[in-house]
Amino acid sequence: MSQKISLKEAERKVFTSTVQDGLWDILIGCFLLEFTIAPLLSHRLGDFWSVAIFLPFWGLVYFAILLVRKFIVKPRLGEVTFGKMRRKRLAQFSIIMVVVNLIAFILGVIVFLNFTKIPRIAPSILFAFIILVIFCLMAFILNFNRSYLYGLLAGFSPLVGEWLFYKYGASHHGLPITFGITAVIIILTGVIVFVRFLKNNPMINIVVNQNDQPAA
């Protein structure tokens, strides 16, 4: 089956697929698994190694997603070079994420140095706020609307965890429970979206019309 589309339409379709094929959802959910499992390992491995142990896991997940994009997604949508506008948006997102993470690091250091002087709930509030900002920026800049919902789920996870800790004595401030539920919801959503994507985008041979130029 062959389908002739303009270069502009091919670019828009490929760009949209980067956040609408469910793979981002799966990657985000796997990332949040750290906050589910790491607290359970911190007593035996320490705070540093309980987090560092996830680096190979993230690498494997990211590599697997790259392979899926190359051999499953791209043959269905084609491959184009993004125009200036889309490259600019991706660059803006990268810069903003660096700034946000730098601010988060500075705030984290301040909280750590003044840990005994601040309310116990303050770190959880700060953590929730940073998570919400990151997810909302992702949703706004990349047109990834599901990220707003994910931001709320992940942002409330440390707050609900603290409530479970003080109300019911949940271990590790309730993080394994709340982030576990959030991670499972996001991963399952990603799997469902990906399966739907495969059904809606069968394998085709795309012929690009070179006379049409992508949006600047």
Number of C-alpha atoms within 10 A of each C-alpha: 7 9 9 11 14 17 22 20 16 23 22 17 16 20 18 14 18 15 19 20 21 22 24 21 26 25 19 16 25 21 17 20 19 23 21 22 18 23 21 16 15 15 10 10 15 12 13 10 13 19 17 13 14 17 12 10 14 15 11 12 16 17 12 13 16 14 12 13 17 14 10 15 24 15 16 20 20 18 18 17 13 19 15 12 12 18 13 13 13 14 12 13 17 13 11 16 16 12 12 17 13 12 13 17 12 12 16 16 12 11 16 13 10 10 14 9 9 11 9 11 12 13 18 20 16 18 19 20 17 19 22 22 17 18 21 21 19 22 19 13 14 18 13 19 16 17 24 19 15 23 23 18 21 25 25 22 26 27 23 17 23 24 16 19 16 12 9 10 13 16 16 17 20 24 25 23 20 22 26 19 18 22 26 16 16 26 22 15 17 22 16 13 18 20 12 13 17 14 10 10 12 14 17 13 14 18 14 18 14 11 9 12 13 20 14 11
